[in-house]
Amino acid sequence: MKNYLFPVYLVTAVLIVYVTAIQVNLNTSLILFVFSISPILILWMVYRVLTAEVEVTSTFEEKWYEDQ
């Protein structure tokens, strides 16, 4: 697994747990805790993805519409 994809997987898993906790009506403090840390997790994910050292070999004009 690539290092820059780990935050995406982790934050997605937290989102699934959060939605599931709401649906099964788990402890309100757990739901509020996950809700309160979610902005921090989102910012961490965005930072890790944007600062990932991935070399892009194509230009915007080449990959604008890939259905062509």
MMTF fields as JSON, N, C-alpha, C and O atoms, coordinates in Angstrom:
{
  "mmtfVersion": "1.0.0",
  "mmtfProducer": "UNKNOWN",
  "numBonds": 271,
  "numAtoms": 272,
  "numGroups": 68,
  "numChains": 1,
  "numModels": 1,
  "chainsPerModel": [1],
  "groupsPerChain": [68],
  "chainIdList": ["A"],
  "bondAtomList": [4, 2, 8, 6, 12, 10, 16, 14, 20, 18, 24, 22, 28, 26, 32, 30, 36, 34, 40, 38, 44, 42, 48, 46, 52, 50, 56, 54, 60, 58, 64, 62, 68, 66, 72, 70, 76, 74, 80, 78, 84, 82, 88, 86, 92, 90, 96, 94, 100, 98, 104, 102, 108, 106, 112, 110, 116, 114, 120, 118, 124, 122, 128, 126, 132, 130, 136, 134, 140, 138, 144, 142, 148, 146, 152, 150, 156, 154, 160, 158, 164, 162, 168, 166, 172, 170, 176, 174, 180, 178, 184, 182, 188, 186, 192, 190, 196, 194, 200, 198, 204, 202, 208, 206, 212, 210, 216, 214, 220, 218, 224, 222, 228, 226, 232, 230, 236, 234, 240, 238, 244, 242, 248, 246, 252, 250, 256, 254, 260, 258, 264, 262, 268, 266],
  "bondOrderList": [1, 1, 1, 1, 1, 1, 1, 1, 1, 1, 1, 1, 1, 1, 1, 1, 1, 1, 1, 1, 1, 1, 1, 1, 1, 1, 1, 1, 1, 1, 1, 1, 1, 1, 1, 1, 1, 1, 1, 1, 1, 1, 1, 1, 1, 1, 1, 1, 1, 1, 1, 1, 1, 1, 1, 1, 1, 1, 1, 1, 1, 1, 1, 1, 1, 1, 1],
  "groupList": [{"groupName": "MET", "atomNameList": ["N", "CA", "C", "O"], "elementList": ["N", "C", "C", "O"], "formalChargeList": [0, 0, 0, 0], "bondAtomList": [1, 0, 2, 1, 3, 2], "bondOrderList": [1, 1, 2], "singleLetterCode": "M", "chemCompType": "L-PEPTIDE LINKING"}, {"groupName": "LYS", "atomNameList": ["N", "CA", "C", "O"], "elementList": ["N", "C", "C", "O"], "formalChargeList": [0, 0, 0, 0], "bondAtomList": [1, 0, 2, 1, 3, 2], "bondOrderList": [1, 1, 2], "singleLetterCode": "K", "chemCompType": "L-PEPTIDE LINKING"}, {"groupName": "ASN", "atomNameList": ["N", "CA", "C", "O"], "elementList": ["N", "C", "C", "O"], "formalChargeList": [0, 0, 0, 0], "bondAtomList": [1, 0, 2, 1, 3, 2], "bondOrderList": [1, 1, 2], "singleLetterCode": "N", "chemCompType": "L-PEPTIDE LINKING"}, {"groupName": "TYR", "atomNameList": ["N", "CA", "C", "O"], "elementList": ["N", "C", "C", "O"], "formalChargeList": [0, 0, 0, 0], "bondAtomList": [1, 0, 2, 1, 3, 2], "bondOrderList": [1, 1, 2], "singleLetterCode": "Y", "chemCompType": "L-PEPTIDE LINKING"}, {"groupName": "LEU", "atomNameList": ["N", "CA", "C", "O"], "elementList": ["N", "C", "C", "O"], "formalChargeList": [0, 0, 0, 0], "bondAtomList": [1, 0, 2, 1, 3, 2], "bondOrderList": [1, 1, 2], "singleLetterCode": "L", "chemCompType": "L-PEPTIDE LINKING"}, {"groupName": "PHE", "atomNameList": ["N", "CA", "C", "O"], "elementList": ["N", "C", "C", "O"], "formalChargeList": [0, 0, 0, 0], "bondAtomList": [1, 0, 2, 1, 3, 2], "bondOrderList": [1, 1, 2], "singleLetterCode": "F", "chemCompType": "L-PEPTIDE LINKING"}, {"groupName": "PRO", "atomNameList": ["N", "CA", "C", "O"], "elementList": ["N", "C", "C", "O"], "formalChargeList": [0, 0, 0, 0], "bondAtomList": [1, 0, 2, 1, 3, 2], "bondOrderList": [1, 1, 2], "singleLetterCode": "P", "chemCompType": "L-PEPTIDE LINKING"}, {"groupName": "VAL", "atomNameList": ["N", "CA", "C", "O"], "elementList": ["N", "C", "C", "O"], "formalChargeList": [0, 0, 0, 0], "bondAtomList": [1, 0, 2, 1, 3, 2], "bondOrderList": [1, 1, 2], "singleLetterCode": "V", "chemCompType": "L-PEPTIDE LINKING"}, {"groupName": "THR", "atomNameList": ["N", "CA", "C", "O"], "elementList": ["N", "C", "C", "O"], "formalChargeList": [0, 0, 0, 0], "bondAtomList": [1, 0, 2, 1, 3, 2], "bondOrderList": [1, 1, 2], "singleLetterCode": "T", "chemCompType": "L-PEPTIDE LINKING"}, {"groupName": "ALA", "atomNameList": ["N", "CA", "C", "O"], "elementList": ["N", "C", "C", "O"], "formalChargeList": [0, 0, 0, 0], "bondAtomList": [1, 0, 2, 1, 3, 2], "bondOrderList": [1, 1, 2], "singleLetterCode": "A", "chemCompType": "L-PEPTIDE LINKING"}, {"groupName": "ILE", "atomNameList": ["N", "CA", "C", "O"], "elementList": ["N", "C", "C", "O"], "formalChargeList": [0, 0, 0, 0], "bondAtomList": [1, 0, 2, 1, 3, 2], "bondOrderList": [1, 1, 2], "singleLetterCode": "I", "chemCompType": "L-PEPTIDE LINKING"}, {"groupName": "GLN", "atomNameList": ["N", "CA", "C", "O"], "elementList": ["N", "C", "C", "O"], "formalChargeList": [0, 0, 0, 0], "bondAtomList": [1, 0, 2, 1, 3, 2], "bondOrderList": [1, 1, 2], "singleLetterCode": "Q", "chemCompType": "L-PEPTIDE LINKING"}, {"groupName": "SER", "atomNameList": ["N", "CA", "C", "O"], "elementList": ["N", "C", "C", "O"], "formalChargeList": [0, 0, 0, 0], "bondAtomList": [1, 0, 2, 1, 3, 2], "bondOrderList": [1, 1, 2], "singleLetterCode": "S", "chemCompType": "L-PEPTIDE LINKING"}, {"groupName": "TRP", "atomNameList": ["N", "CA", "C", "O"], "elementList": ["N", "C", "C", "O"], "formalChargeList": [0, 0, 0, 0], "bondAtomList": [1, 0, 2, 1, 3, 2], "bondOrderList": [1, 1, 2], "singleLetterCode": "W", "chemCompType": "L-PEPTIDE LINKING"}, {"groupName": "ARG", "atomNameList": ["N", "CA", "C", "O"], "elementList": ["N", "C", "C", "O"], "formalChargeList": [0, 0, 0, 0], "bondAtomList": [1, 0, 2, 1, 3, 2], "bondOrderList": [1, 1, 2], "singleLetterCode": "R", "chemCompType": "L-PEPTIDE LINKING"}, {"groupName": "GLU", "atomNameList": ["N", "CA", "C", "O"], "elementList": ["N", "C", "C", "O"], "formalChargeList": [0, 0, 0, 0], "bondAtomList": [1, 0, 2, 1, 3, 2], "bondOrderList": [1, 1, 2], "singleLetterCode": "E", "chemCompType": "L-PEPTIDE LINKING"}, {"groupName": "ASP", "atomNameList": ["N", "CA", "C", "O"], "elementList": ["N", "C", "C", "O"], "formalChargeList": [0, 0, 0, 0], "bondAtomList": [1, 0, 2, 1, 3, 2], "bondOrderList": [1, 1, 2], "singleLetterCode": "D", "chemCompType": "L-PEPTIDE LINKING"}],
  "groupTypeList": [0, 1, 2, 3, 4, 5, 6, 7, 3, 4, 7, 8, 9, 7, 4, 10, 7, 3, 7, 8, 9, 10, 11, 7, 2, 4, 2, 8, 12, 4, 10, 4, 5, 7, 5, 12, 10, 12, 6, 10, 4, 10, 4, 13, 0, 7, 3, 14, 7, 4, 8, 9, 15, 7, 15, 7, 8, 12, 8, 5, 15, 15, 1, 13, 3, 15, 16, 11],
  "groupIdList": [1, 2, 3, 4, 5, 6, 7, 8, 9, 10, 11, 12, 13, 14, 15, 16, 17, 18, 19, 20, 21, 22, 23, 24, 25, 26, 27, 28, 29, 30, 31, 32, 33, 34, 35, 36, 37, 38, 39, 40, 41, 42, 43, 44, 45, 46, 47, 48, 49, 50, 51, 52, 53, 54, 55, 56, 57, 58, 59, 60, 61, 62, 63, 64, 65, 66, 67, 68],
  "secStructList": [7, 7, 4, 4, 4, 2, 2, 2, 2, 2, 2, 2, 2, 2, 2, 2, 2, 2, 2, 2, 2, 2, 2, 6, 6, 7, 7, 2, 2, 2, 2, 2, 2, 2, 2, 2, 2, 2, 2, 2, 2, 2, 2, 2, 2, 2, 2, 2, 2, 2, 6, 7, 7, 7, 7, 7, 7, 1, 7, 6, 6, 6, 1, 1, 7, 6, 6, 7],
  "xCoordList": [0.851, 0.0, 0.893, 1.93, 0.481, 1.261, 1.006, -0.11, 2.047, 1.939, 0.932, 0.282, 0.788, -0.129, -1.592, -2.485, -1.862, -3.232, -3.714, -4.92, -2.808, -3.203, -4.148, -5.145, -3.894, -4.853, -6.238, -7.241, -6.305, -7.597, -8.365, -9.558, -7.688, -8.34, -8.765, -9.859, -7.916, -8.223, -9.407, -10.306, -9.413, -10.504, -11.806, -12.874, -11.737, -12.932, -13.467, -14.678, -12.577, -13.004, -13.643, -14.641, -13.084, -13.667, -15.048, -15.964, -15.212, -16.516, -17.542, -18.686, -17.141, -18.058, -18.441, -19.603, -17.467, -17.759, -18.687, -19.599, -18.467, -19.299, -20.744, -21.666, -20.941, -22.293, -22.97, -24.16, -22.221, -22.773, -23.155, -24.194, -22.326, -22.629, -23.904, -24.672, -24.134, -25.366, -26.572, -27.613, -26.424, -27.549, -27.962, -29.15, -26.99, -27.322, -27.522, -27.718, -27.472, -27.749, -26.815, -27.264, -25.519, -24.518, -24.438, -25.195, -23.534, -23.342, -23.142, -22.339, -23.86, -23.797, -22.419, -21.973, -21.751, -20.417, -19.421, -18.535, -19.55, -18.68, -18.951, -18.014, -20.201, -20.567, -20.048, -19.505, -20.21, -19.734, -18.204, -17.645, -17.532, -16.074, -15.57, -14.68, -16.135, -15.718, -16.045, -15.264, -17.203, -17.568, -16.587, -16.259, -16.115, -15.213, -13.805, -13.126, -13.353, -12.008, -12.011, -10.945, -13.178, -13.228, -12.587, -11.938, -12.73, -12.035, -10.515, -9.833, -9.995, -8.544, -8.109, -7.087, -8.887, -8.551, -8.629, -7.79, -9.627, -9.759, -8.576, -8.016, -8.197, -7.046, -5.765, -4.944, -5.584, -4.409, -4.395, -3.347, -5.548, -5.631, -5.306, -4.542, -5.875, -5.624, -4.149, -3.561, -3.557, -2.142, -1.269, -0.366, -1.528, -0.711, -0.848, 0.132, -2.05, -2.247, -1.606, -0.976, -1.763, -1.194, 0.324, 0.959, 0.912, 2.369, 3.029, 4.233, 2.275, 2.84, 3.795, 3.545, 4.867, 5.868, 5.512, 6.093, 4.553, 4.109, 4.456, 4.083, 5.167, 5.563, 4.475, 4.108, 3.975, 2.942, 3.622, 4.362, 3.361, 4.048, 3.187, 3.694, 1.904, 1.038, 0.633, 0.674, 0.243, -0.188, -1.707, -2.396, -2.212, -3.648, -4.316, -5.411, -3.689, -4.266, -4.349, -5.281, -3.387, -3.403, -4.483, -5.1, -4.713, -5.646, -6.93, -7.622, -7.266, -8.464, -9.71, -10.509, -9.875, -11.059, -10.575, -10.219, -10.557, -9.94, -10.846, -10.415, -12.065, -12.96, -12.739, -13.372, -11.882, -11.707, -11.097, -10.881],
  "yCoordList": [-1.176, 0.0, 1.234, 1.269, 2.224, 3.444, 4.301, 4.342, 4.984, 5.765, 6.893, 7.208, 7.507, 8.633, 8.183, 9.019, 6.91, 6.413, 5.981, 5.847, 5.762, 5.334, 6.317, 5.874, 7.626, 8.551, 8.497, 8.66, 8.272, 8.191, 6.973, 7.065, 5.843, 4.634, 4.791, 4.369, 5.391, 5.544, 6.479, 6.165, 7.613, 8.574, 7.997, 8.251, 7.239, 6.581, 5.558, 5.45, 4.812, 3.838, 4.529, 4.043, 5.652, 6.407, 6.916, 6.9, 7.363, 7.82, 6.691, 6.9, 5.505, 4.363, 3.99, 3.691, 4.007, 3.714, 4.77, 4.443, 6.017, 7.115, 6.966, 7.079, 6.716, 6.568, 5.331, 5.363, 4.255, 3.048, 3.284, 2.806, 4.017, 4.321, 5.139, 4.95, 6.032, 6.818, 5.927, 6.039, 5.052, 4.212, 3.201, 2.917, 2.658, 1.667, 2.322, 1.64, 3.654, 4.438, 4.061, 3.742, 4.105, 3.842, 5.016, 5.982, 4.913, 5.937, 7.315, 7.467, 8.29, 9.636, 10.26, 11.022, 9.952, 10.525, 10.005, 10.746, 8.749, 8.209, 8.902, 9.249, 9.104, 9.777, 11.212, 11.673, 11.911, 13.293, 13.368, 14.319, 12.381, 12.362, 12.194, 12.923, 11.241, 11.024, 12.254, 12.645, 12.861, 14.077, 15.21, 15.985, 15.312, 16.405, 16.23, 17.221, 14.994, 14.804, 14.716, 14.712, 14.646, 14.489, 15.646, 15.379, 16.924, 17.975, 17.829, 18.119, 17.383, 17.176, 16.065, 16.181, 14.987, 13.883, 14.305, 13.908, 15.102, 15.567, 16.453, 16.304, 17.368, 18.238, 17.433, 17.717, 16.427, 15.567, 14.805, 14.685, 14.294, 13.567, 14.476, 14.092, 15.665, 16.595, 16.976, 17.022, 17.247, 17.609, 16.471, 16.705, 15.246, 14.11, 13.831, 13.477, 13.985, 13.73, 14.835, 14.555, 16.085, 17.185, 17.262, 17.764, 16.778, 16.816, 15.495, 15.331, 14.566, 13.278, 13.493, 14.306, 12.762, 12.878, 11.937, 10.862, 12.365, 11.595, 12.396, 13.563, 11.77, 12.459, 12.28, 11.158, 13.382, 13.359, 13.495, 14.448, 12.533, 12.537, 13.103, 13.351, 13.312, 13.846, 15.272, 15.691, 16.001, 17.38, 17.435, 16.455, 18.585, 18.778, 18.675, 18.122, 19.19, 19.146, 17.714, 17.379, 16.875, 15.488, 14.66, 13.802, 14.904, 14.083, 14.812, 14.398, 15.872, 16.649, 15.783, 15.711, 15.135, 14.31, 12.981, 12.879, 11.961, 10.702, 9.796, 8.712, 10.194, 9.376, 9.541, 8.842, 10.423, 10.713, 9.554, 9.634],
  "zCoordList": [0.0, 0.0, 0.0, 0.663, -0.739, -0.816, 0.42, 0.939, 0.887, 2.116, 2.033, 3.029, 0.879, 0.782, 0.729, 0.874, 0.529, 0.52, 1.903, 2.116, 2.835, 4.168, 4.851, 5.422, 4.827, 5.446, 4.81, 5.504, 3.515, 2.84, 3.349, 3.64, 3.456, 3.959, 5.412, 5.787, 6.225, 7.643, 7.868, 8.648, 7.195, 7.37, 6.812, 7.367, 5.743, 5.223, 6.217, 6.406, 6.847, 7.858, 9.057, 9.59, 9.484, 10.596, 10.205, 11.027, 8.976, 8.508, 8.53, 8.934, 8.103, 8.11, 9.534, 9.807, 10.446, 11.852, 12.432, 13.191, 12.089, 12.591, 12.134, 12.941, 10.86, 10.328, 10.923, 11.236, 11.078, 11.677, 13.133, 13.586, 13.865, 15.266, 15.391, 16.334, 14.464, 14.487, 14.188, 14.835, 13.213, 12.806, 13.875, 14.033, 14.609, 15.647, 17.007, 18.012, 17.03, 18.237, 19.395, 20.495, 19.123, 20.156, 21.125, 21.023, 22.034, 23.061, 22.419, 21.498, 22.902, 22.334, 22.508, 21.651, 23.589, 23.797, 22.768, 22.341, 22.363, 21.312, 19.985, 19.265, 19.66, 18.409, 18.408, 17.404, 19.513, 19.594, 19.562, 19.016, 20.139, 20.1, 18.674, 18.236, 17.954, 16.56, 15.717, 14.849, 15.976, 15.255, 15.542, 14.644, 16.783, 17.142, 16.587, 16.316, 16.412, 15.856, 14.331, 13.716, 13.719, 12.267, 11.49, 10.479, 11.902, 11.14, 11.178, 10.195, 12.304, 12.408, 11.463, 10.787, 11.417, 10.517, 9.053, 8.244, 8.716, 7.33, 6.945, 5.859, 7.826, 7.543, 7.405, 6.533, 8.261, 8.175, 6.85, 6.215, 6.434, 5.179, 3.998, 3.113, 3.978, 2.885, 2.828, 1.747, 3.97, 4.01, 3.487, 2.685, 3.931, 3.499, 2.015, 1.359, 1.475, 0.051, -0.785, -1.805, -0.358, -1.144, -1.071, -1.999, 0.004, 0.125, -0.259, -0.058, -0.8, -1.219, -2.387, -3.276, -2.36, -3.415, -4.561, -4.711, -5.358, -6.513, -7.749, -7.87, -8.66, -9.881, -10.931, -11.282, -11.416, -12.451, -13.802, -14.047, -14.673, -15.973, -17.093, -18.186, -16.848, -17.901, -17.558, -16.401, -18.587, -18.385, -18.29, -18.572, -17.893, -17.777, -19.135, -19.242, -20.162, -21.497, -22.027, -22.757, -21.668, -22.131, -21.444, -22.075, -20.184, -19.4, -19.039, -18.109, -19.737, -19.393, -19.508, -18.574, -20.637, -20.848, -21.386, -22.56, -20.543, -20.923, -21.75, -22.145, -22.02, -22.813, -24.319, -25.11, -24.713, -26.13, -26.864, -28.073]
}
